[in-house]
């Protein structure tokens, strides 16, 4: 997955919204445990998500 350049996620038919502002756009394997926890918490809390390019959520199927 193209973690370092989120603009290239369209190859997968998705876009990423809500990446934490204080976490660098990098492959999660190169981030600290605390940064990965912040990403996990953002996903779990719903503030970060992958959306299909048509605007529907990959998890709930709802639109934003």
PDBQT receptor file of N, H, CA, C and O in Angstrom, charges set to zero:
ATOM      1  N   UNK A   1       0.841  -1.174   0.000  1.00  0.00    +0.000 N 
ATOM      2  CA  UNK A   1       0.000   0.000   0.000  1.00  0.00    +0.000 C 
ATOM      3  C   UNK A   1       0.886   1.237   0.000  1.00  0.00    +0.000 C 
ATOM      4  O   UNK A   1       1.963   1.229   0.596  1.00  0.00    +0.000 OA
ATOM      5  N   UNK A   2       0.452   2.272  -0.647  1.00  0.00    +0.000 N 
ATOM      6  H   UNK A   2      -0.422   2.278  -1.131  1.00  0.00    +0.000 HD
ATOM      7  CA  UNK A   2       1.254   3.484  -0.796  1.00  0.00    +0.000 C 
ATOM      8  C   UNK A   2       1.040   4.431   0.399  1.00  0.00    +0.000 C 
ATOM      9  O   UNK A   2       0.415   5.484   0.270  1.00  0.00    +0.000 OA
ATOM     10  N   UNK A   3       1.567   4.032   1.546  1.00  0.00    +0.000 N 
ATOM     11  H   UNK A   3       2.075   3.176   1.650  1.00  0.00    +0.000 HD
ATOM     12  CA  UNK A   3       1.370   4.813   2.769  1.00  0.00    +0.000 C 
ATOM     13  C   UNK A   3       2.055   6.172   2.715  1.00  0.00    +0.000 C 
ATOM     14  O   UNK A   3       1.541   7.143   3.270  1.00  0.00    +0.000 OA
ATOM     15  N   UNK A   4       3.185   6.253   2.066  1.00  0.00    +0.000 N 
ATOM     16  H   UNK A   4       3.602   5.464   1.615  1.00  0.00    +0.000 HD
ATOM     17  CA  UNK A   4       3.944   7.496   2.102  1.00  0.00    +0.000 C 
ATOM     18  C   UNK A   4       3.373   8.562   1.185  1.00  0.00    +0.000 C 
ATOM     19  O   UNK A   4       3.704   9.738   1.335  1.00  0.00    +0.000 OA
ATOM     20  N   UNK A   5       2.534   8.188   0.251  1.00  0.00    +0.000 N 
ATOM     21  H   UNK A   5       2.265   7.232   0.129  1.00  0.00    +0.000 HD
ATOM     22  CA  UNK A   5       1.895   9.161  -0.626  1.00  0.00    +0.000 C 
ATOM     23  C   UNK A   5       0.424   8.804  -0.746  1.00  0.00    +0.000 C 
ATOM     24  O   UNK A   5       0.014   8.087  -1.658  1.00  0.00    +0.000 OA
ATOM     25  N   UNK A   6      -0.357   9.315   0.187  1.00  0.00    +0.000 N 
ATOM     26  H   UNK A   6      -0.024   9.897   0.928  1.00  0.00    +0.000 HD
ATOM     27  CA  UNK A   6      -1.776   8.972   0.238  1.00  0.00    +0.000 C 
ATOM     28  C   UNK A   6      -2.523   9.375  -1.028  1.00  0.00    +0.000 C 
ATOM     29  O   UNK A   6      -3.592   8.837  -1.312  1.00  0.00    +0.000 OA
ATOM     30  N   UNK A   7      -1.978  10.305  -1.782  1.00  0.00    +0.000 N 
ATOM     31  H   UNK A   7      -1.109  10.743  -1.552  1.00  0.00    +0.000 HD
ATOM     32  CA  UNK A   7      -2.627  10.717  -3.028  1.00  0.00    +0.000 C 
ATOM     33  C   UNK A   7      -2.632   9.580  -4.045  1.00  0.00    +0.000 C 
ATOM     34  O   UNK A   7      -3.436   9.602  -4.977  1.00  0.00    +0.000 OA
ATOM     35  N   UNK A   8      -1.761   8.593  -3.890  1.00  0.00    +0.000 N 
ATOM     36  H   UNK A   8      -1.108   8.575  -3.133  1.00  0.00    +0.000 HD
ATOM     37  CA  UNK A   8      -1.692   7.490  -4.841  1.00  0.00    +0.000 C 
ATOM     38  C   UNK A   8      -2.587   6.314  -4.462  1.00  0.00    +0.000 C 
ATOM     39  O   UNK A   8      -2.550   5.276  -5.122  1.00  0.00    +0.000 OA
ATOM     40  N   UNK A   9      -3.380   6.460  -3.424  1.00  0.00    +0.000 N 
ATOM     41  H   UNK A   9      -3.411   7.304  -2.889  1.00  0.00    +0.000 HD
ATOM     42  CA  UNK A   9      -4.269   5.377  -3.020  1.00  0.00    +0.000 C 
ATOM     43  C   UNK A   9      -5.368   5.112  -4.033  1.00  0.00    +0.000 C 
ATOM     44  O   UNK A   9      -6.022   4.071  -3.970  1.00  0.00    +0.000 OA
ATOM     45  N   UNK A  10      -5.586   6.033  -4.969  1.00  0.00    +0.000 N 
ATOM     46  H   UNK A  10      -5.055   6.878  -5.021  1.00  0.00    +0.000 HD
ATOM     47  CA  UNK A  10      -6.640   5.820  -5.961  1.00  0.00    +0.000 C 
ATOM     48  C   UNK A  10      -6.383   4.551  -6.778  1.00  0.00    +0.000 C 
ATOM     49  O   UNK A  10      -7.312   4.002  -7.370  1.00  0.00    +0.000 OA
ATOM     50  N   UNK A  11      -5.145   4.086  -6.816  1.00  0.00    +0.000 N 
ATOM     51  H   UNK A  11      -4.391   4.532  -6.335  1.00  0.00    +0.000 HD
ATOM     52  CA  UNK A  11      -4.830   2.828  -7.493  1.00  0.00    +0.000 C 
ATOM     53  C   UNK A  11      -5.673   1.693  -6.893  1.00  0.00    +0.000 C 
ATOM     54  O   UNK A  11      -6.054   0.753  -7.591  1.00  0.00    +0.000 OA
ATOM     55  N   UNK A  12      -5.953   1.797  -5.609  1.00  0.00    +0.000 N 
ATOM     56  H   UNK A  12      -5.644   2.560  -5.042  1.00  0.00    +0.000 HD
ATOM     57  CA  UNK A  12      -6.738   0.786  -4.910  1.00  0.00    +0.000 C 
ATOM     58  C   UNK A  12      -8.229   1.133  -4.875  1.00  0.00    +0.000 C 
ATOM     59  O   UNK A  12      -9.028   0.388  -4.307  1.00  0.00    +0.000 OA
ATOM     60  N   UNK A  13      -8.600   2.258  -5.478  1.00  0.00    +0.000 N 
ATOM     61  H   UNK A  13      -7.951   2.863  -5.939  1.00  0.00    +0.000 HD
ATOM     62  CA  UNK A  13      -9.999   2.665  -5.496  1.00  0.00    +0.000 C 
ATOM     63  C   UNK A  13     -10.467   3.274  -4.193  1.00  0.00    +0.000 C 
ATOM     64  O   UNK A  13     -11.666   3.308  -3.918  1.00  0.00    +0.000 OA
ATOM     65  N   UNK A  14      -9.525   3.762  -3.378  1.00  0.00    +0.000 N 
ATOM     66  H   UNK A  14      -8.551   3.735  -3.602  1.00  0.00    +0.000 HD
ATOM     67  CA  UNK A  14      -9.875   4.338  -2.081  1.00  0.00    +0.000 C 
ATOM     68  C   UNK A  14      -9.123   5.640  -1.846  1.00  0.00    +0.000 C 
ATOM     69  O   UNK A  14      -8.166   5.971  -2.546  1.00  0.00    +0.000 OA
ATOM     70  N   UNK A  15      -9.588   6.362  -0.842  1.00  0.00    +0.000 N 
ATOM     71  H   UNK A  15     -10.366   6.093  -0.273  1.00  0.00    +0.000 HD
ATOM     72  CA  UNK A  15      -8.851   7.508  -0.327  1.00  0.00    +0.000 C 
ATOM     73  C   UNK A  15      -8.853   7.398   1.186  1.00  0.00    +0.000 C 
ATOM     74  O   UNK A  15      -9.735   6.760   1.763  1.00  0.00    +0.000 OA
ATOM     75  N   UNK A  16      -7.891   8.004   1.823  1.00  0.00    +0.000 N 
ATOM     76  H   UNK A  16      -7.175   8.522   1.354  1.00  0.00    +0.000 HD
ATOM     77  CA  UNK A  16      -7.735   7.949   3.268  1.00  0.00    +0.000 C 
ATOM     78  C   UNK A  16      -8.049   9.313   3.831  1.00  0.00    +0.000 C 
ATOM     79  O   UNK A  16      -7.474  10.315   3.408  1.00  0.00    +0.000 OA
ATOM     80  N   UNK A  17      -8.961   9.356   4.787  1.00  0.00    +0.000 N 
ATOM     81  H   UNK A  17      -9.428   8.542   5.131  1.00  0.00    +0.000 HD
ATOM     82  CA  UNK A  17      -9.314  10.616   5.439  1.00  0.00    +0.000 C 
ATOM     83  C   UNK A  17      -9.066  10.506   6.932  1.00  0.00    +0.000 C 
ATOM     84  O   UNK A  17      -9.333   9.473   7.545  1.00  0.00    +0.000 OA
ATOM     85  N   UNK A  18      -8.553  11.580   7.506  1.00  0.00    +0.000 N 
ATOM     86  H   UNK A  18      -8.337  12.419   7.008  1.00  0.00    +0.000 HD
ATOM     87  CA  UNK A  18      -8.412  11.669   8.950  1.00  0.00    +0.000 C 
ATOM     88  C   UNK A  18      -7.092  11.212   9.524  1.00  0.00    +0.000 C 
ATOM     89  O   UNK A  18      -7.003  10.934  10.720  1.00  0.00    +0.000 OA
ATOM     90  N   UNK A  19      -6.044  11.126   8.685  1.00  0.00    +0.000 N 
ATOM     91  H   UNK A  19      -6.116  11.352   7.713  1.00  0.00    +0.000 HD
ATOM     92  CA  UNK A  19      -4.723  10.754   9.204  1.00  0.00    +0.000 C 
ATOM     93  C   UNK A  19      -4.350  11.755  10.283  1.00  0.00    +0.000 C 
ATOM     94  O   UNK A  19      -4.455  12.958  10.041  1.00  0.00    +0.000 OA
ATOM     95  N   UNK A  20      -3.917  11.319  11.465  1.00  0.00    +0.000 N 
ATOM     96  H   UNK A  20      -3.831  10.342  11.661  1.00  0.00    +0.000 HD
ATOM     97  CA  UNK A  20      -3.559  12.250  12.542  1.00  0.00    +0.000 C 
ATOM     98  C   UNK A  20      -2.500  13.256  12.097  1.00  0.00    +0.000 C 
ATOM     99  O   UNK A  20      -1.486  12.880  11.508  1.00  0.00    +0.000 OA
ATOM    100  N   UNK A  21      -2.739  14.526  12.379  1.00  0.00    +0.000 N 
ATOM    101  H   UNK A  21      -3.563  14.831  12.857  1.00  0.00    +0.000 HD
ATOM    102  CA  UNK A  21      -1.861  15.587  11.884  1.00  0.00    +0.000 C 
ATOM    103  C   UNK A  21      -0.450  15.529  12.456  1.00  0.00    +0.000 C 
ATOM    104  O   UNK A  21       0.496  15.984  11.814  1.00  0.00    +0.000 OA
ATOM    105  N   UNK A  22      -0.299  14.978  13.650  1.00  0.00    +0.000 N 
ATOM    106  H   UNK A  22      -1.067  14.608  14.172  1.00  0.00    +0.000 HD
ATOM    107  CA  UNK A  22       1.030  14.933  14.259  1.00  0.00    +0.000 C 
ATOM    108  C   UNK A  22       1.779  13.627  13.968  1.00  0.00    +0.000 C 
ATOM    109  O   UNK A  22       2.836  13.378  14.547  1.00  0.00    +0.000 OA
ATOM    110  N   UNK A  23       1.234  12.793  13.071  1.00  0.00    +0.000 N 
ATOM    111  H   UNK A  23       0.375  12.995  12.601  1.00  0.00    +0.000 HD
ATOM    112  CA  UNK A  23       1.911  11.562  12.661  1.00  0.00    +0.000 C 
ATOM    113  C   UNK A  23       2.354  11.745  11.212  1.00  0.00    +0.000 C 
ATOM    114  O   UNK A  23       1.533  12.067  10.352  1.00  0.00    +0.000 OA
ATOM    115  N   UNK A  24       3.649  11.543  10.929  1.00  0.00    +0.000 N 
ATOM    116  H   UNK A  24       4.316  11.282  11.627  1.00  0.00    +0.000 HD
ATOM    117  CA  UNK A  24       4.111  11.720   9.550  1.00  0.00    +0.000 C 
ATOM    118  C   UNK A  24       3.474  10.701   8.610  1.00  0.00    +0.000 C 
ATOM    119  O   UNK A  24       3.158   9.583   9.017  1.00  0.00    +0.000 OA
ATOM    120  N   UNK A  25       3.291  11.090   7.366  1.00  0.00    +0.000 N 
ATOM    121  H   UNK A  25       3.548  11.999   7.036  1.00  0.00    +0.000 HD
ATOM    122  CA  UNK A  25       2.784  10.167   6.347  1.00  0.00    +0.000 C 
ATOM    123  C   UNK A  25       3.921   9.235   5.995  1.00  0.00    +0.000 C 
ATOM    124  O   UNK A  25       4.780   9.566   5.178  1.00  0.00    +0.000 OA
ATOM    125  N   UNK A  26       3.923   8.083   6.606  1.00  0.00    +0.000 N 
ATOM    126  H   UNK A  26       3.225   7.814   7.269  1.00  0.00    +0.000 HD
ATOM    127  CA  UNK A  26       4.993   7.107   6.421  1.00  0.00    +0.000 C 
ATOM    128  C   UNK A  26       4.422   5.708   6.577  1.00  0.00    +0.000 C 
ATOM    129  O   UNK A  26       3.325   5.524   7.105  1.00  0.00    +0.000 OA
ATOM    130  N   UNK A  27       5.172   4.738   6.114  1.00  0.00    +0.000 N 
ATOM    131  H   UNK A  27       6.063   4.887   5.685  1.00  0.00    +0.000 HD
ATOM    132  CA  UNK A  27       4.778   3.359   6.299  1.00  0.00    +0.000 C 
ATOM    133  C   UNK A  27       4.696   3.088   7.799  1.00  0.00    +0.000 C 
ATOM    134  O   UNK A  27       5.638   3.403   8.527  1.00  0.00    +0.000 OA
ATOM    135  N   UNK A  28       3.602   2.516   8.273  1.00  0.00    +0.000 N 
ATOM    136  H   UNK A  28       2.837   2.260   7.682  1.00  0.00    +0.000 HD
ATOM    137  CA  UNK A  28       3.478   2.265   9.707  1.00  0.00    +0.000 C 
ATOM    138  C   UNK A  28       4.619   1.439  10.289  1.00  0.00    +0.000 C 
ATOM    139  O   UNK A  28       4.899   1.558  11.482  1.00  0.00    +0.000 OA
ATOM    140  N   UNK A  29       5.283   0.614   9.499  1.00  0.00    +0.000 N 
ATOM    141  H   UNK A  29       5.056   0.518   8.530  1.00  0.00    +0.000 HD
ATOM    142  CA  UNK A  29       6.399  -0.165  10.035  1.00  0.00    +0.000 C 
ATOM    143  C   UNK A  29       7.588   0.711  10.401  1.00  0.00    +0.000 C 
ATOM    144  O   UNK A  29       8.471   0.274  11.140  1.00  0.00    +0.000 OA
ATOM    145  N   UNK A  30       7.625   1.945   9.893  1.00  0.00    +0.000 N 
ATOM    146  H   UNK A  30       6.908   2.300   9.293  1.00  0.00    +0.000 HD
ATOM    147  CA  UNK A  30       8.721   2.844  10.231  1.00  0.00    +0.000 C 
ATOM    148  C   UNK A  30       8.336   3.854  11.313  1.00  0.00    +0.000 C 
ATOM    149  O   UNK A  30       9.158   4.683  11.704  1.00  0.00    +0.000 OA
ATOM    150  N   UNK A  31       7.110   3.793  11.793  1.00  0.00    +0.000 N 
ATOM    151  H   UNK A  31       6.442   3.120  11.476  1.00  0.00    +0.000 HD
ATOM    152  CA  UNK A  31       6.643   4.713  12.836  1.00  0.00    +0.000 C 
ATOM    153  C   UNK A  31       6.864   4.109  14.217  1.00  0.00    +0.000 C 
ATOM    154  O   UNK A  31       7.071   2.903  14.355  1.00  0.00    +0.000 OA
ATOM    155  N   UNK A  32       6.818   4.954  15.225  1.00  0.00    +0.000 N 
ATOM    156  H   UNK A  32       6.650   5.933  15.113  1.00  0.00    +0.000 HD
ATOM    157  CA  UNK A  32       6.978   4.476  16.597  1.00  0.00    +0.000 C 
ATOM    158  C   UNK A  32       5.706   3.761  17.048  1.00  0.00    +0.000 C 
ATOM    159  O   UNK A  32       4.654   3.878  16.419  1.00  0.00    +0.000 OA
ATOM    160  N   UNK A  33       5.823   3.031  18.132  1.00  0.00    +0.000 N 
ATOM    161  H   UNK A  33       6.678   2.937  18.643  1.00  0.00    +0.000 HD
ATOM    162  CA  UNK A  33       4.659   2.338  18.696  1.00  0.00    +0.000 C 
ATOM    163  C   UNK A  33       3.578   3.342  19.084  1.00  0.00    +0.000 C 
ATOM    164  O   UNK A  33       2.389   3.079  18.898  1.00  0.00    +0.000 OA
ATOM    165  N   UNK A  34       3.985   4.491  19.621  1.00  0.00    +0.000 N 
ATOM    166  H   UNK A  34       4.950   4.705  19.772  1.00  0.00    +0.000 HD
ATOM    167  CA  UNK A  34       3.016   5.520  20.019  1.00  0.00    +0.000 C 
ATOM    168  C   UNK A  34       2.287   6.090  18.803  1.00  0.00    +0.000 C 
ATOM    169  O   UNK A  34       1.082   6.336  18.860  1.00  0.00    +0.000 OA
ATOM    170  N   UNK A  35       3.009   6.298  17.712  1.00  0.00    +0.000 N 
ATOM    171  H   UNK A  35       3.987   6.098  17.666  1.00  0.00    +0.000 HD
ATOM    172  CA  UNK A  35       2.385   6.817  16.490  1.00  0.00    +0.000 C 
ATOM    173  C   UNK A  35       1.414   5.791  15.901  1.00  0.00    +0.000 C 
ATOM    174  O   UNK A  35       0.330   6.150  15.440  1.00  0.00    +0.000 OA
ATOM    175  N   UNK A  36       1.805   4.516  15.917  1.00  0.00    +0.000 N 
ATOM    176  H   UNK A  36       2.685   4.224  16.291  1.00  0.00    +0.000 HD
ATOM    177  CA  UNK A  36       0.909   3.476  15.433  1.00  0.00    +0.000 C 
ATOM    178  C   UNK A  36      -0.321   3.353  16.324  1.00  0.00    +0.000 C 
ATOM    179  O   UNK A  36      -1.419   3.084  15.837  1.00  0.00    +0.000 OA
ATOM    180  N   UNK A  37      -0.142   3.545  17.614  1.00  0.00    +0.000 N 
ATOM    181  H   UNK A  37       0.750   3.763  18.010  1.00  0.00    +0.000 HD
ATOM    182  CA  UNK A  37      -1.291   3.520  18.524  1.00  0.00    +0.000 C 
ATOM    183  C   UNK A  37      -2.239   4.671  18.207  1.00  0.00    +0.000 C 
ATOM    184  O   UNK A  37      -3.457   4.508  18.277  1.00  0.00    +0.000 OA
ATOM    185  N   UNK A  38      -1.693   5.827  17.860  1.00  0.00    +0.000 N 
ATOM    186  H   UNK A  38      -0.703   5.960  17.802  1.00  0.00    +0.000 HD
ATOM    187  CA  UNK A  38      -2.526   6.970  17.502  1.00  0.00    +0.000 C 
ATOM    188  C   UNK A  38      -3.321   6.690  16.220  1.00  0.00    +0.000 C 
ATOM    189  O   UNK A  38      -4.492   7.054  16.115  1.00  0.00    +0.000 OA
ATOM    190  N   UNK A  39      -2.676   6.045  15.255  1.00  0.00    +0.000 N 
ATOM    191  H   UNK A  39      -1.724   5.749  15.340  1.00  0.00    +0.000 HD
ATOM    192  CA  UNK A  39      -3.373   5.668  14.022  1.00  0.00    +0.000 C 
ATOM    193  C   UNK A  39      -4.472   4.652  14.335  1.00  0.00    +0.000 C 
ATOM    194  O   UNK A  39      -5.599   4.783  13.859  1.00  0.00    +0.000 OA
ATOM    195  N   UNK A  40      -4.137   3.646  15.135  1.00  0.00    +0.000 N 
ATOM    196  H   UNK A  40      -3.221   3.540  15.522  1.00  0.00    +0.000 HD
ATOM    197  CA  UNK A  40      -5.129   2.636  15.522  1.00  0.00    +0.000 C 
ATOM    198  C   UNK A  40      -6.313   3.270  16.235  1.00  0.00    +0.000 C 
ATOM    199  O   UNK A  40      -7.466   2.940  15.953  1.00  0.00    +0.000 OA
ATOM    200  N   UNK A  41      -6.026   4.178  17.157  1.00  0.00    +0.000 N 
ATOM    201  H   UNK A  41      -5.090   4.446  17.386  1.00  0.00    +0.000 HD
ATOM    202  CA  UNK A  41      -7.102   4.847  17.897  1.00  0.00    +0.000 C 
ATOM    203  C   UNK A  41      -7.967   5.695  16.974  1.00  0.00    +0.000 C 
ATOM    204  O   UNK A  41      -9.180   5.782  17.166  1.00  0.00    +0.000 OA
ATOM    205  N   UNK A  42      -7.351   6.320  15.973  1.00  0.00    +0.000 N 
ATOM    206  H   UNK A  42      -6.366   6.249  15.817  1.00  0.00    +0.000 HD
ATOM    207  CA  UNK A  42      -8.114   7.123  15.012  1.00  0.00    +0.000 C 
ATOM    208  C   UNK A  42      -9.043   6.231  14.184  1.00  0.00    +0.000 C 
ATOM    209  O   UNK A  42     -10.182   6.606  13.903  1.00  0.00    +0.000 OA
ATOM    210  N   UNK A  43      -8.558   5.067  13.801  1.00  0.00    +0.000 N 
ATOM    211  H   UNK A  43      -7.633   4.763  14.029  1.00  0.00    +0.000 HD
ATOM    212  CA  UNK A  43      -9.407   4.130  13.055  1.00  0.00    +0.000 C 
ATOM    213  C   UNK A  43     -10.516   3.600  13.957  1.00  0.00    +0.000 C 
ATOM    214  O   UNK A  43     -11.685   3.595  13.573  1.00  0.00    +0.000 OA
ATOM    215  N   UNK A  44     -10.149   3.154  15.154  1.00  0.00    +0.000 N 
ATOM    216  H   UNK A  44      -9.199   3.157  15.466  1.00  0.00    +0.000 HD
ATOM    217  CA  UNK A  44     -11.147   2.619  16.088  1.00  0.00    +0.000 C 
ATOM    218  C   UNK A  44     -12.194   3.661  16.455  1.00  0.00    +0.000 C 
ATOM    219  O   UNK A  44     -13.370   3.337  16.621  1.00  0.00    +0.000 OA
ATOM    220  N   UNK A  45     -11.764   4.914  16.581  1.00  0.00    +0.000 N 
ATOM    221  H   UNK A  45     -10.809   5.178  16.446  1.00  0.00    +0.000 HD
ATOM    222  CA  UNK A  45     -12.678   5.984  16.970  1.00  0.00    +0.000 C 
ATOM    223  C   UNK A  45     -13.483   6.553  15.810  1.00  0.00    +0.000 C 
ATOM    224  O   UNK A  45     -14.406   7.340  16.019  1.00  0.00    +0.000 OA
ATOM    225  N   UNK A  46     -13.139   6.159  14.592  1.00  0.00    +0.000 N 
ATOM    226  H   UNK A  46     -12.390   5.519  14.422  1.00  0.00    +0.000 HD
ATOM    227  CA  UNK A  46     -13.885   6.603  13.430  1.00  0.00    +0.000 C 
ATOM    228  C   UNK A  46     -13.427   7.919  12.828  1.00  0.00    +0.000 C 
ATOM    229  O   UNK A  46     -14.017   8.386  11.853  1.00  0.00    +0.000 OA
ATOM    230  N   UNK A  47     -12.383   8.530  13.390  1.00  0.00    +0.000 N 
ATOM    231  H   UNK A  47     -11.904   8.151  14.181  1.00  0.00    +0.000 HD
ATOM    232  CA  UNK A  47     -11.917   9.804  12.832  1.00  0.00    +0.000 C 
ATOM    233  C   UNK A  47     -11.004   9.602  11.621  1.00  0.00    +0.000 C 
ATOM    234  O   UNK A  47     -10.775  10.539  10.856  1.00  0.00    +0.000 OA
ATOM    235  N   UNK A  48     -10.484   8.390  11.444  1.00  0.00    +0.000 N 
ATOM    236  H   UNK A  48     -10.670   7.629  12.065  1.00  0.00    +0.000 HD
ATOM    237  CA  UNK A  48      -9.676   8.062  10.272  1.00  0.00    +0.000 C 
ATOM    238  C   UNK A  48     -10.309   6.858   9.606  1.00  0.00    +0.000 C 
ATOM    239  O   UNK A  48     -10.654   5.875  10.261  1.00  0.00    +0.000 OA
ATOM    240  N   UNK A  49     -10.457   6.949   8.282  1.00  0.00    +0.000 N 
ATOM    241  H   UNK A  49     -10.177   7.747   7.750  1.00  0.00    +0.000 HD
ATOM    242  CA  UNK A  49     -11.071   5.833   7.567  1.00  0.00    +0.000 C 
ATOM    243  C   UNK A  49     -10.676   5.834   6.105  1.00  0.00    +0.000 C 
ATOM    244  O   UNK A  49     -10.293   6.857   5.537  1.00  0.00    +0.000 OA
ATOM    245  N   UNK A  50     -10.781   4.668   5.522  1.00  0.00    +0.000 N 
ATOM    246  H   UNK A  50     -11.093   3.838   5.984  1.00  0.00    +0.000 HD
ATOM    247  CA  UNK A  50     -10.622   4.511   4.091  1.00  0.00    +0.000 C 
ATOM    248  C   UNK A  50     -12.012   4.631   3.480  1.00  0.00    +0.000 C 
ATOM    249  O   UNK A  50     -12.967   4.007   3.941  1.00  0.00    +0.000 OA
ATOM    250  N   UNK A  51     -12.102   5.435   2.448  1.00  0.00    +0.000 N 
ATOM    251  H   UNK A  51     -11.326   5.942   2.073  1.00  0.00    +0.000 HD
ATOM    252  CA  UNK A  51     -13.365   5.607   1.740  1.00  0.00    +0.000 C 
ATOM    253  C   UNK A  51     -13.178   5.211   0.291  1.00  0.00    +0.000 C 
ATOM    254  O   UNK A  51     -12.129   5.461  -0.304  1.00  0.00    +0.000 OA
ATOM    255  N   UNK A  52     -14.192   4.597  -0.266  1.00  0.00    +0.000 N 
ATOM    256  H   UNK A  52     -15.043   4.394   0.217  1.00  0.00    +0.000 HD
ATOM    257  CA  UNK A  52     -14.164   4.331  -1.700  1.00  0.00    +0.000 C 
ATOM    258  C   UNK A  52     -14.183   5.668  -2.421  1.00  0.00    +0.000 C 
ATOM    259  O   UNK A  52     -14.674   6.661  -1.885  1.00  0.00    +0.000 OA
ATOM    260  N   UNK A  53     -13.659   5.694  -3.612  1.00  0.00    +0.000 N 
ATOM    261  H   UNK A  53     -13.260   4.887  -4.047  1.00  0.00    +0.000 HD
ATOM    262  CA  UNK A  53     -13.627   6.944  -4.366  1.00  0.00    +0.000 C 
ATOM    263  C   UNK A  53     -15.019   7.489  -4.646  1.00  0.00    +0.000 C 
ATOM    264  O   UNK A  53     -15.169   8.680  -4.918  1.00  0.00    +0.000 OA
ATOM    265  N   UNK A  54     -16.050   6.633  -4.585  1.00  0.00    +0.000 N 
ATOM    266  H   UNK A  54     -15.928   5.666  -4.364  1.00  0.00    +0.000 HD
ATOM    267  CA  UNK A  54     -17.411   7.120  -4.769  1.00  0.00    +0.000 C 
ATOM    268  C   UNK A  54     -17.980   7.738  -3.487  1.00  0.00    +0.000 C 
ATOM    269  O   UNK A  54     -19.126   8.187  -3.467  1.00  0.00    +0.000 OA
ATOM    270  N   UNK A  55     -17.170   7.757  -2.414  1.00  0.00    +0.000 N 
ATOM    271  H   UNK A  55     -16.239   7.392  -2.431  1.00  0.00    +0.000 HD
ATOM    272  CA  UNK A  55     -17.581   8.412  -1.174  1.00  0.00    +0.000 C 
ATOM    273  C   UNK A  55     -18.190   7.498  -0.130  1.00  0.00    +0.000 C 
ATOM    274  O   UNK A  55     -18.539   7.966   0.954  1.00  0.00    +0.000 OA
ATOM    275  N   UNK A  56     -18.332   6.203  -0.415  1.00  0.00    +0.000 N 
ATOM    276  H   UNK A  56     -18.049   5.823  -1.295  1.00  0.00    +0.000 HD
ATOM    277  CA  UNK A  56     -18.906   5.306   0.573  1.00  0.00    +0.000 C 
ATOM    278  C   UNK A  56     -17.821   4.719   1.445  1.00  0.00    +0.000 C 
ATOM    279  O   UNK A  56     -16.705   4.472   0.989  1.00  0.00    +0.000 OA
ATOM    280  N   UNK A  57     -18.153   4.500   2.693  1.00  0.00    +0.000 N 
ATOM    281  H   UNK A  57     -19.060   4.701   3.064  1.00  0.00    +0.000 HD
ATOM    282  CA  UNK A  57     -17.212   3.951   3.650  1.00  0.00    +0.000 C 
ATOM    283  C   UNK A  57     -16.974   2.495   3.367  1.00  0.00    +0.000 C 
ATOM    284  O   UNK A  57     -17.898   1.782   2.976  1.00  0.00    +0.000 OA
ATOM    285  N   UNK A  58     -15.758   2.035   3.554  1.00  0.00    +0.000 N 
ATOM    286  H   UNK A  58     -15.007   2.615   3.872  1.00  0.00    +0.000 HD
ATOM    287  CA  UNK A  58     -15.455   0.631   3.356  1.00  0.00    +0.000 C 
ATOM    288  C   UNK A  58     -15.940  -0.206   4.537  1.00  0.00    +0.000 C 
ATOM    289  O   UNK A  58     -16.077  -1.424   4.422  1.00  0.00    +0.000 OA
ATOM    290  N   UNK A  59     -16.197   0.439   5.661  1.00  0.00    +0.000 N 
ATOM    291  H   UNK A  59     -16.086   1.428   5.754  1.00  0.00    +0.000 HD
ATOM    292  CA  UNK A  59     -16.620  -0.311   6.847  1.00  0.00    +0.000 C 
ATOM    293  C   UNK A  59     -18.138  -0.336   6.970  1.00  0.00    +0.000 C 
ATOM    294  O   UNK A  59     -18.732  -1.408   7.084  1.00  0.00    +0.000 OA
ATOM    295  N   UNK A  60     -18.762   0.816   6.949  1.00  0.00    +0.000 N 
ATOM    296  H   UNK A  60     -18.279   1.687   6.857  1.00  0.00    +0.000 HD
ATOM    297  CA  UNK A  60     -20.197   0.856   7.209  1.00  0.00    +0.000 C 
ATOM    298  C   UNK A  60     -21.053   0.962   5.959  1.00  0.00    +0.000 C 
ATOM    299  O   UNK A  60     -22.259   0.723   6.013  1.00  0.00    +0.000 OA
ATOM    300  N   UNK A  61     -20.442   1.318   4.826  1.00  0.00    +0.000 N 
ATOM    301  H   UNK A  61     -19.462   1.512   4.782  1.00  0.00    +0.000 HD
ATOM    302  CA  UNK A  61     -21.211   1.468   3.609  1.00  0.00    +0.000 C 
ATOM    303  C   UNK A  61     -21.969   2.765   3.541  1.00  0.00    +0.000 C 
ATOM    304  O   UNK A  61     -22.779   2.956   2.634  1.00  0.00    +0.000 OA
ATOM    305  N   UNK A  62     -21.729   3.677   4.485  1.00  0.00    +0.000 N 
ATOM    306  H   UNK A  62     -21.071   3.522   5.223  1.00  0.00    +0.000 HD
ATOM    307  CA  UNK A  62     -22.416   4.950   4.499  1.00  0.00    +0.000 C 
ATOM    308  C   UNK A  62     -21.645   5.989   3.724  1.00  0.00    +0.000 C 
ATOM    309  O   UNK A  62     -20.456   5.811   3.460  1.00  0.00    +0.000 OA
ATOM    310  N   UNK A  63     -22.290   7.051   3.362  1.00  0.00    +0.000 N 
ATOM    311  H   UNK A  63     -23.256   7.195   3.577  1.00  0.00    +0.000 HD
ATOM    312  CA  UNK A  63     -21.606   8.139   2.693  1.00  0.00    +0.000 C 
ATOM    313  C   UNK A  63     -21.247   9.210   3.703  1.00  0.00    +0.000 C 
ATOM    314  O   UNK A  63     -21.826   9.286   4.787  1.00  0.00    +0.000 OA
ATOM    315  N   UNK A  64     -20.286  10.031   3.330  1.00  0.00    +0.000 N 
ATOM    316  H   UNK A  64     -19.815   9.969   2.450  1.00  0.00    +0.000 HD
ATOM    317  CA  UNK A  64     -19.901  11.128   4.217  1.00  0.00    +0.000 C 
ATOM    318  C   UNK A  64     -20.382  12.431   3.676  1.00  0.00    +0.000 C 
ATOM    319  O   UNK A  64     -20.153  13.475   4.286  1.00  0.00    +0.000 OA
TER     320      UNK A  64
